[in-house]
């Protein structure tokens, strides 16, 4: 071959391998349960230099919204649709539990009437890669990442998992293989945050190597798409001791002073308008100074572990950036970063778990830092994860792409939302969103491309921004935000629960203007109602004829107050070959249920997730009165006044169950060792709960 021909071939290969700037690699990084104020560039004291540098090197959004909860956010992130349209209007089915008695919008896994980023980017010539938390379908491998468009996957299919010792069913999966004992990816102990990053780098490296082979020559310019979904800093709070030591004692200032410090820093950074008041501390959160020194030390440790987890995320993002620079891929890679919801208040006021015992902490599946610290994480806003107020839905978000985005000195203040990410990525990737896929019509996208923000220009959004989760909802229309706690009730909207805020003057939602601007409330409420039907928020449950005519359900706040009380349950039942749940109250953390196994009455009690069950030997048929008695030291079952089973086991439920009393079924979250939904085959004629004083 002549030298000129060799040079031409070399030049052609080089031009193909270096993807043009209008076709970047794309990395979408999501953290889990992080508060609005935790990062350094958002006013926090946690050491996040690598994240901060990326943010300042691109465009930083001051108003970006997620969906207030882990899997609904992930459903929208993956599909560009509202979560209800994808089948995850509430939560994903946990491992081993089925939600068959729910409307399709709440089935609990990603349906086939949507397409994922992997499924639309692969036809555009991208290699779709993923590491981290999936949480979009567990109980059938057809719902896993490789079956939804991704070429490579390493991470956890289910939701929360332990960081040092992940175990089934919340274990680690490589491709489609679940790993029993995953090997460490560093010279330290196995840790999910490290492993997700190492495998992300490995997958990218394999992508680059694959493009050097002769058979890949025609597609040598193919970029990659990486979805890197860290589980940190979601509970269980677990970190390396040297990372924790860096923050130990730093939080002895307490949550009150921390909120003030972060708020002042946010104002200095230009993130928060000084005219917006710091929201009042959530009622019942105690003043830090009211705690004794022992409790202060415990809470300092919890926050130090939390901070260490985010510090480790930042270290790993630094490693990923370093690798991209070594490969000369950094300049033409679009990096996006956000959190799936606001700070997490789950676990009570002071959190849960033994933090002083390192082995116990690192083997826990649920240790958390609690509501008091999450209130500081939400600074300057109200409320947290689950809620649609700013504290639950506002997230840090930035886009960094050196080849196309020049560092912007000022914040980008125009509001944007998760539904905008699919259009943005398709825009830069020159991808096509399909009208049909999987044999189904695919709903059109409501989001818009964020490309104008690359240059600080207006987005030109024509429609409002909407969110609904767990009966809470909002509509953001220009400067106005209509929001409510419990407004989107099970069967209908509760208009008296709407609150109205002027976000230009009061983004911290301290001055409710609903009474002074009823015409705006009415207008926005009507728009929200229309959207809620179009986006499949309603119906939230099946008609009784579609599930069971012998069932009813109360809201948690309407249910008997059994926490820390001795009580008895008297149920008059009737039926042959009895099976299923007659009465249930609560779920997998706290609650009780009276159910039948092949005619045998059974009693289940949950405390902090620990299950205790009592099963009678005798069967029941026909009409009978079954009584369950639960005391501090005993569980007992009687049929028509005769004791049929008892055990010296505590029957007290320590906390108010988060799921209301259901008659004739257990559908949301199994109390006992059975799958849900679980309807009673007999009839509950009457029931009564007697609570001791």
N, C-alpha and C positions, 0 to 999 in steps of 0.2 A: 504494500500500500504506500502511495506517495505521501511525503511529509505533509503536503497541503491538505490531503484527504484526512490524514490522521488528526491534524489541527482542527479541521472542520468538525469531525466526529467528536473530538474533545470539547470543542466550544458548544456543540449541540447538547452533549451530556451535561455540561456545566449549567447551561441555561435551563435545562429541564429540571435538574436537581434543586436549583435555587428557586423556590416558588416565588412568583411575583408578589409585590406588596399588596395587590388587591385580592390575594388568596392566601391569607395568613394561616399559620397553625393557630388553633384556638384551645385555650386552657380555661376551664370553668372550675373555680375553686369554691367550695362551700364548707363552712364550719357549722357546728351544731350547737344550738342553745346559747349563742353568744349575745351578750347585752350590747345595746347601742353605744355605750360609752367606754367599752373595755379596751379598745385598741388605742395605741399612742396617738395616731393622727385624728382620733375622735375624742380626745381629751383624757384618755386613760393613762395610768401610771405603769401598766404592764409593758414590758420591754418587747416591742414589736418592730424593730428597725427595718426588717426586710419588707414586711407588709406596708409600712409607712412609706418606704422609698418607692414602691410600685405605685401607691396611691398618688404621691406627689409627682410622679413621672408621667401621669396620664390625666384623666378627667375624674374628679371626685364628686359623686352625687350626694347632696345633703338630704334629699327626700326620695328614698327608694323603698318600695313596699314588698314584703313577702306575704305569705298566707297564714302567718301566726302559729303554724305547727309544722312539725317535721315532714310527714309524708304528703299532706296536701301541697306544701311548698315544692317538694320534689316532683310531684305529679305535674304541676304547672311548669316547673323548670324543664322537665324532660319533653313536654308535649306542646307548650305554648298555649294550652287550653286551661280553662278554669278547672279546679280539681274535681268538681262534681261531674263534669263532662267526661272525665277519664275513668270514673268508677271509684274514686277515692275522695268522696265528699266529706268524709270524717277521718277515719284512720285505716291503715292497712291491716288485713287479717293477721293476727299474731300466729306464730308457728303452731300448727295443730288445732286451730280453731277456725270454724267456717261461719260465714255470715249469710247463709242462704235466704233468710227471711227478711231481707232488706231490699229496697228499690235498687235498680241497677246503678244509680249514681252513688250508692253507698255500699257497693258489694265488697270493697276492701282490697282490690287489686286492679292494676292497670288493664283496662279493657282493650279490645281490638278495634275500637272505633276512634282510635287516636294513633299518631305516629310519634316515635321518640326521636330525639336528636340523632341518635345512632342510625335510625332507619332512614332519615332524610339526608344525612351527610354522606353516607356510604355511596349512594348513587351519584353524589356530586364529586366523588373522587377522594374523599377523606378516609383515613383510617380511624374508626371510632374506638377509643380506649377508655377504660374506666377502672379506678381503684377507689375503695372506700365503701360507704354505706348506700345500699340500694333502696330498701324499704318500700318497694312498689309492688310487691307480690312475692310470697314465700312458698305456699303450700303445694305448688306444682312447678317443676322446672321450666315449663313453658312460659312462666312469668319472670324468669331470671334474665339478667343482662344479655347473655349471649344469644338468647332467643328473642331479644328485643332490639337487635341491630348492632350490638357491640362485638368487635373482633376479639378483644381480650378483656378479662376481668379478674381482679383480685380484691377481695373485701368481704363484707358481711351482707348477706342477703336480707336478713331480718333487721330490726331496729337497733336499739342500744345493745352494746356488747362490752364485756370486760376488756380492759386495755392490755393488761399483762397476761391474763389467762383466759382467753375466750373459749367458751365451751358450748356444746350443742344444747339447744337448737340455735343459739346465738353465736355460732362459731364462724370460722373464716372459710371462705370458698375461693378456690383458684380455678378459673374457668367454670366448669360445672362440678368440680370435685370438692367435697367438703373435707377440710383438713382436721384431723383429730388433734394433733399437737403441732401447730405451726412452728417452724424454726425461726430463730431470731435472724433479722436481716442486718444487724449491726454487731459490734463487739460488746454490746450490752444485752440486757434481758430483752425478750420479745416485747414489743410495744406497738400497738396498732398504728399510731401516728407515724412512727418511723417506717413501718412495713408498707403502709400505703404509699409513702413517698418513694421508697426504694423500688417498689414494683412499677410505679408511674414512670420513673426514670428508665427502668429496664424495658418497659413496653415501648417507650419513645425510641430508645436505643435500637431495639429490634426493628422498629419501623424504619429507621434510617438504614440499618444494615440490609433489610429486605429490598430496599430500593436500589441497592448497588448491584443486585444480581441481574444477569442478562435477561431472564424472563420478565423482570419488572421494568425493563427499559422503557416501554411505551408510557408507563405511568410514573416515571421517576420523579415527576414534580408534585406528586400527591402529598398534600399536607396531612397533618394528624389533628384529631379532636380528642382532647383529654378531659374527662369529667373526674375531678379529684374531690371526693366527698369525705372530708375528715369527720370522725365521730366526736372529736374534742370540740368544746369542753362539756359535752353532754355527760350526765351522770352514767355510770359510777365515777366519781372524781378520783382519779388515780394518776400519779406522776412519779418521775424519778426523784429520789431524795435530794440530789444535788440541785435540781431545778427548784424544788420546794424551798430549800434552804435560802435561796436567793431572795425569797419574798417573806420568809418567816419573820414576824414582828412588824412588818411593814403596814399591817392592817390593824394594829392596836389603836389606831386613830378612831376606828369604828365606822359604821355605815353612815352616820349622820355627817361627820366631817368629810368622808369620802365623797358623798353626793355634792357637798358644797365645793370641794376642791375640783372635781370633774366639771361641774357646771361653770365655774369661773374660767377654767381652761377652754371649754367649748366656746365661750364668748370671745376669749382672746384669739382663738383660731378662726373666728368668723363663721363657725358652724351653726351657732345659736345666736339669734337676735337678742341683745341685752334687754329689750322690752318684754321678752317672754319670761314670765315668772317661773322659777323652779317649782314644779308641781309639789303639792303637799305630800309628805310621807304617808304611805298607806296606813290607814287606821289599824291599830293593834300592834304595829311594829314598835317594840319598846325603844326608849332612848338608850343609846349605847352606854351612857354613864350609869344606867340603872342596873347593869349586869355586874356580877361579882368578878373578881380577877380570874377565877378558874374558867368561867364561861367565856370571858373575853379571850383568853388564851386559846380555848377550843375553837372559837369562831375565827380567830386570826389564822389558825392552822387550816381551817376549811377553805378560807379565801386564798391562802397561800398555795394550796394544792390546785385550786381552780386557775389561778394566775400562772402557775407552772405549766399547766396543760396548754394554755395559749402561747406561752413562751416557746414551748416545744414545737407547736404548729409553725410559729414564725421561723424557728431554726430550720425546719424542714423545707419551708418555702424558699429560704435562702439557699439550701442545697439544690433545689430544683432550678432556681434561677441561675445558680453557678454552672450547673450542667448545660443549660440552654446556651449560656455564653460560650462555654467550651466548644460547643457544636456549631457556633455561629448561627444559632437559630433564634436567639433572644430578640433581635431587632424586628423580625417578622413574625412574632407570636403575639396574638391578642390574648391578654390575661384578664379575666373578670373574677371578682371576689365578692362574696356576700355571706350572710348567715341565714339559716332556714326560718328562724323566728327570733323573738326577743329573749331577754334573760329568763331563765327557768326557775320558777318558784316552787316546783314540786318537791315534796318531802317535808312540808310543815314550815313553821316560822324559822327554826334553827337548823333545818336540814335533818338528815338521818344518817345513821351509821357510826361505827367506832373508828375515829380517825387517828387516835393515838397508837393503836395496835396496827403496825404497818402491814403485817401479814393479813390481818383481818380486813383492813381497808382495801388492799390490793386483790383480795379474793371476793370482795363484795360485788353484788350486781346492781346496787341501788343507792350507794352513799351519795349524798348531795349537800349543797351549802345552804339551801332554804330561802324563804321569802324575803327575809331582812336584807340579805346580800343582793338578791336579784333586784330589789327596789333600787339599790345603788347602781347595779348594772344597767338599769333602764334610764338613768339620768340623761336628760332632765324630765323624762316623760312619766306618765301614769301607767300602772299595770304592766303585764308581762306576757309571756307565752300563753297561748290559748285565746287571748283577748284581741279585739280589733282596734283598740285605742293604740296610740303611737308606740307605747311601750311594748306592745305585742307584735306589731307589724313593721315598724321602722328598722331598717338594717343599714349598716355601712355597705357601700357599693362603689366600686371603681372599675374603669377600663384602662388598660395599659397596653400600648402598641407603638413602640418607638418609630417604626417605619411609617406610621400614618398619624399618630396622635402626638402633638407637641405638649410638653408639660404645661398645665394650666395653673396659673397662680391663684385663681379664685375658685371657690366651690361652684359647682353647677347646681342651681337651686330649683330647676324645673322638676316636678314630680314624675316618677316613672315606676314601673311595676314589673313583676316577674314575667307577665305575659309578653313583655317586650323583648325578652332575650332570644326566643326562637326566631322572630323576624330579624333581629340584629345579626345573629349568627348566620342565618340563611343569606342575608344581604352581603356580608363580607365574604362568604364562602361561595357565592354565586350558585346557591342551591335552590331547589324548587319544592314548595310545599304542595303535597298531592291533594287532589279532590277526592280520590278513592284509594283505599289500601286495605289489605286483609279481606277483600271482598265486601267492604263496607264503605258507605259515604263518610267522609271525614269532615267534622265541623270546621268552618273557616276560622282563621285567627283574628282575635280582637286586638292584639298588640300591634305596636308600630316599631320600626327600626330606630335605634338610638344613634345611628350614624351622624345626624346633625350635631349631636353633642360632642363629637370628635373635635369640632371647630368652635364649640361654644355657642352654636346657633339653636334657635327654638325648635322643638320637636314637631310642632304643628299637630298636636293631638286634638282630635275632634270629639272624642267621647270621654265619658267619666271613667274613673278608676273604681272598681268594685271588689269587695272581699266579703266572704262569709265563712265562718268556721265555728262549730260547736255552739250554734244559736247566737253568736255574736256577729255583727256585720258593720260595714261602712260603705259610703260612697264619697269619693273625693271629686268635686266638681269645681275647678278653678280654685279660688281661695276658700271655698266652703267645704267642710267635712261634716257629714251626718253620720253618727256612730251610735251604737247601742250595745249594752250588755244584756244578753238574753232577748234581744229584739226579734230574732228570727226563730221563734218558738217552733215546736214540733209540727203543729198543724196550721199555724197562721202567724203572720207578723203581728207583733205587739207595738202599735204605733206610739203608745204613751212612753215607751222606753227610749225613743230616739233623743239624742243630744246633738246640738248644733254648735260648731266652732268656726271662727274666722281664723284660718291658718296663717294669714299674713300678720295678724296681731297677737295670736295666741295659739302657737303650735303645741304648747304644753297642755292644752285642753283644760284650762282652769276656769274659764268663763263660759258657761252653757247659755247660748243665745236662743234656745228653742222657743222660749216664751215670748221673746221680743220680735222674732222673725218667723211667725207661724206659716207665712206664705212660702218661704224658702224651704222650711221643713216639709211642707206638703208637696212641693214640686220635686224635691230630691227623693222623698220617700216613694213617690209614684215611679220615678225612674228606677229606684232600687227594686221595687216590686216587679217591674217589667223584666229587669235583668235576671232576677232570682228565678223566674220561670224559664227564661230562655237558657240560662246556664245550668238548669236542672237542680237547683237548690231544693226545690219542691217537686214532688212529694218527698218527705223525709222518712216516711214509713209506709208499708203496704197497707191496703185496706184489710180489715179483719178477715174478709172472705178469702184473701190471698195468703193469709198466714194461719191464724187460728181464731175461731170465734169464742174460744174459752180462755181469753187472756186479756190482761189490762196492765197498764204500767203507769207509775207515778214518777214525777220529777224528783230528783234527789232532795230538794228543799221541802217537798211535800210529804216525804216519807217519815216513818217513825224515828224518833231520836233515840237510838239504841246505844250510842257510843258510851263505853265504860259503864253500861247498865246491865244488871241481870234482867232477863226477860223470858217470856214463854210465848210460843206460837201455837194457836189452836186452829186446826183446819178441818172442816167437814168435807170429805171427798167422796166420790162415787165413781165406780168403773170396774171393768174386768181387765185382767192382764195389764195392770198399771205400770207405766213407765214414764220417764221424763220428769221435769221440774214442776212441782206444784206451786212453790213460792220461792222467790229469790230476792235478795237485797244486797247490792254491792257487786264486787268483781274480784280480780285476782290479787288485790292488795288487802282490802278490808270488806267483810260481808259474811252473809250466811245464806244457805239455801236448804229447803226441805224438798227432797226428790225421791224417786222410786227407781229401783233396779230390778227388773223382772218381778215386780210385785212387792219387793222388799223396801220398806221405808228407810230412808237414809238422811243423815243430817251432816252438812258441811259448814265449817267455820274457817274464815281467813283472817289472819292478823299479820300485818306487815309482809304479806305474801305467803306466810306459812300456813299450810293446809292441814286441818284436823277433820277426820270424817268418822262418823258413827253409823254402822249399817246393821239393821236387824236381821235375824235369821228367819223369822216368820214372814210369810207373804200376806198381803191384804187384798181383798176383793169385795165387790159390792159397795155398800155404804158404810163408812167408818169415820170416827173422829180421831185424828192423829195429833198428838201434842208433843212439841219439842220444847225442852226446858234447858236454858243455858245460864249457868252461874259462873262465879269466879273459879270454881274448882271442878265443875262437873258438866257433862253433856248427857242428856237423857231423852229417850223416845218412848212414848206410850201410845197404845192403840186401844180406844174405848176404855180408858182408865187403867189399863194393865201395862206395866213397864215391859218393853220388849227389847230394849238395849240401853246400856249406860256405860260410861267410862269416866275415870277420874282425869279429865282433861279440861282445861279452862275454856269456857264457852263465851267469854266476854270478847266483844269487838272493841278495840281500843280507840278507833277513830270513826267519824261519820263516813259511811260508805259514799263514794262519789257517784254511784249509780242507784237510781231509785228502786222502790219496791215493785216487783213484777209478779203478777198472779197468773199462773198457768204456763209460765215459760221462763227461761233464762236465755237472752238473745245477745246481749252486748259483750259480756266478758265473763267467762265461766268461773263461778265460785268453787264448784266441786270438780272432781276428776272426770269430767265429761266434756264433750265438744258442744259448742254453741253454733247455731240456735238449737235449743232443746225444749220442745213444747211438751206439755203434760197430755198423756193419752186419755186421762179421765176427766172428771169435772170437779172443779173446786166450788162447792155449793156456798160455803161461807168461810171466812177466816177472821181471826182476831189476834192482835199482838198485845200482850199485857206486860208493861214495863214497870219494874220495881222502883220504888222511890229511893 
